[in-house]
């Protein structure tokens, strides 16, 4: 159902993703709003690793609610405050996606809605 596209005529992916993902017709789509590192009780974990782990837990909970999982993710967009956090972001992405390589964009931003938030990730998922 998901067919990766990494053309030989362009530079290969710079990380754990594919340049493009083709989706077959008759597919269910789920657009997941940006998830931030906020625990169910409303508290915000301290540090980029804890917040990114919580982001992925929240994102996976939304997927599960729709009967989907991380392997159904087609695209993520990550927003981070500090370029130094790219390694943590990549490590946790790979931990949750395993060998699945969704397309990906990471954007360095000057701020998120609340100043204690260090990362936000939205996603698009698809399944037959």
ROGUDO-843511 format. One line per 3 residues: number of its first residue (from 1); for each residue y, x, z of N, C-alpha, C. Coordinates in steps of 0.2 Angstrom, whole numbers, plus 2048, in hexadecimal, padded with zeros to 3 digits. Last residue first. Layout:
<atoms>
NUM	Y:X:Z:Y:X:Z:Y:X:Z | ...
</atoms>
This chain:
<atoms>
128	804:7E6:816:801:7E1:812:800:7DA:816 | 814:7EC:81D:80C:7EB:81D:80A:7E6:818 | 821:7F6:822:81E:7F2:81D:817:7F2:81E
125	831:7FA:82A:829:7FA:82A:827:7F5:824 | 83F:804:82E:83C:7FE:829:834:7FF:829 | 849:808:83C:843:808:838:842:802:833
122	854:812:846:852:80C:843:84C:80D:83E | 858:81A:854:854:81A:84E:853:813:84C | 863:825:85D:862:81E:85B:85E:81E:855
119	868:82F:86B:864:82E:865:863:826:864 | 86F:82F:877:86F:835:873:86C:834:86C | 87A:825:881:874:825:87C:875:82B:878
116	885:825:889:87F:828:88C:879:829:887 | 88F:81E:882:88F:825:882:889:829:885 | 88A:812:876:88B:813:87D:88A:81B:87E
113	88A:813:868:88D:80D:86C:88F:80F:873 | 88C:824:864:888:81E:864:88C:819:868 | 894:832:85B:893:82D:861:88F:827:85F
110	894:83A:850:898:83C:856:897:837:85C | 884:83E:849:88A:839:84A:88E:83C:850 | 879:843:83D:87D:845:843:883:841:843
107	86B:83B:837:872:83B:836:875:83E:83D | 85D:83B:82D:85F:83C:834:867:83E:833 | 851:831:825:857:834:825:859:835:82C
104	841:830:81D:845:831:823:84C:833:821 | 831:828:819:837:82B:817:83C:82B:81D | 822:82C:822:827:828:820:82D:82B:81D
101	813:833:823:81A:835:822:81E:830:81E | 806:834:82F:80A:830:82B:811:833:82A | 800:83C:838:800:83F:832:804:83A:82D
98	80B:837:845:805:83A:843:805:83D:83C | 815:82F:84A:813:82E:843:80D:831:842 | 817:835:857:816:82E:856:814:82C:84F
95	819:842:854:814:840:85A:813:839:859 | 823:843:84B:81D:844:849:817:842:84E | 82E:83E:854:82C:83B:84E:825:83C:84C
92	82E:849:85D:82C:842:85F:82A:83E:859 | 832:854:854:82C:854:858:829:84D:85A | 83F:84F:850:839:850:84B:832:850:84F
89	846:84F:85C:845:849:858:83F:849:853 | 845:85C:85F:842:857:864:841:851:860 | 84D:862:854:846:864:856:842:85F:85A
86	85A:85C:856:855:85A:850:84E:85C:851 | 862:85F:85F:85D:85A:861:858:859:85B | 86D:867:85B:868:86A:85E:862:866:860
83	876:85D:856:871:861:851:86C:864:855 | 879:84F:85F:879:856:85F:874:859:85A | 877:841:85D:87D:844:85F:87E:84B:85E
80	86E:838:850:86F:83D:856:876:83F:857 | 865:82C:849:86C:82E:84A:86C:832:851 | 85A:829:83C:85B:82C:843:862:82E:843
77	850:81E:833:857:821:833:858:823:83B | 841:81D:82B:845:81D:831:84C:820:830 | 835:813:821:83C:817:822:83E:817:829
74	829:80D:823:82B:810:81D:830:815:81D | 81C:80B:82F:823:80D:82E:824:810:827 | 80F:809:831:812:804:82D:81A:806:82B
71	80B:812:83B:809:813:834:80C:80E:82F | 810:80B:847:814:811:844:812:813:83D | 80C:7FA:844:80C:800:847:810:805:844
68	80C:7E8:846:80D:7EE:842:80C:7F4:846 | 80F:7DB:84B:808:7DD:849:808:7E3:844 | 81B:7DA:851:81B:7D8:84A:814:7D9:847
65	81A:7E1:85C:81B:7DA:85D:81A:7D6:856 | 818:7EE:857:812:7EA:85A:814:7E3:85A | 826:7F1:854:821:7F0:84F:81B:7ED:851
62	82B:7F0:861:82E:7EB:85C:829:7EB:856 | 825:7FB:866:824:7F4:869:826:7EF:865 | 829:806:85F:822:804:85E:821:7FD:861
59	836:806:864:835:805:85D:82E:802:85C | 834:80A:871:837:803:870:836:801:868 | 82E:816:86F:82A:811:873:82D:80A:871
56	839:81D:869:832:81C:865:82E:816:869 | 842:81D:874:844:81A:86D:83D:818:869 | 83B:824:87D:83C:81D:87E:83E:81A:878
53	83C:831:877:835:82E:878:836:827:879 | 84A:833:877:846:832:870:83F:82F:871 | 84C:834:885:84F:82E:881:84B:82D:87A
50	845:83F:888:843:839:88B:846:833:887 | 84C:849:87F:845:848:87F:843:841:882 | 859:848:884:858:846:87D:850:845:87C
47	85D:841:894:85B:847:88F:859:844:889 | 858:834:89F:85C:83A:89E:859:83F:899 | 857:823:89A:854:829:89C:859:82F:89B
44	860:816:8A0:860:81A:89A:85D:821:89D | 85B:805:8A4:85D:80C:8A6:85C:810:8A0 | 856:7F9:8A1:85C:7FA:89F:85F:801:8A1
41	848:7F7:8A3:84D:7F5:8A9:854:7F6:8A7 | 843:7FD:897:843:7F5:898:847:7F3:89E | 84E:80A:893:848:807:896:848:800:897
38	855:810:884:856:80C:88A:850:809:88C | 859:818:878:855:81A:87E:857:816:884 | 859:80C:86B:85C:812:86E:857:813:875
35	857:807:85A:854:807:861:857:80D:864 | 85D:7FD:84D:85E:804:851:85B:803:858 | 851:7F1:848:858:7F3:84A:858:7FA:84D
32	846:7F1:83B:846:7F2:842:84D:7F5:844 | 83F:7E6:830:845:7EB:831:846:7EB:838 | 830:7E4:828:834:7E4:82E:839:7E9:82F
29	827:7DB:81B:82C:7E0:81D:82F:7DF:824 | 818:7D9:813:81C:7D7:818:821:7DD:81A | 815:7D9:801:816:7DD:808:81A:7D9:80D
26	814:7D6:7F4:811:7D2:7F9:810:7D6:7FF | 813:7E7:7EC:816:7E0:7ED:812:7DC:7F2 | 814:7F7:7F4:811:7F2:7F0:814:7EB:7F1
23	820:803:7F5:81C:7FE:7F9:81A:7F9:7F4 | 822:815:7F6:822:80F:7F2:81E:80A:7F6 | 82D:820:7FD:827:81C:7FE:828:816:7FA
20	834:831:7FC:834:829:7FA:82D:826:7FC | 832:83D:802:839:83B:7FF:839:834:7FE | 82B:83C:812:82A:83C:80B:831:83A:808
17	82A:847:821:82C:841:81D:82A:842:816 | 82D:853:82A:827:84E:82A:829:847:828 | 838:85D:820:834:85B:826:82F:856:825
14	83D:85E:814:83F:863:819:83C:862:820 | 834:85B:805:837:859:80B:838:85E:810 | 838:866:7F7:834:862:7FB:837:860:801
11	844:864:7EA:842:868:7F0:83D:863:7F4 | 83E:85D:7DB:843:85E:7E0:840:862:7E6 | 833:85C:7D2:839:85E:7CF:83F:85F:7D4
8	828:856:7D8:828:85D:7D7:82F:860:7D5 | 82C:848:7E3:82C:84B:7DC:82C:853:7DD | 824:83F:7ED:827:846:7EE:827:84A:7E8
5	81F:830:7F3:822:833:7ED:826:83A:7EF | 812:826:7F9:817:82B:7FA:819:82E:7F3 | 80E:816:7FB:80D:81B:7F6:813:820:7F7
2	806:80A:804:80C:80E:804:80B:814:800 | 7FA:804:800:800:800:800:806:804:800
</atoms>
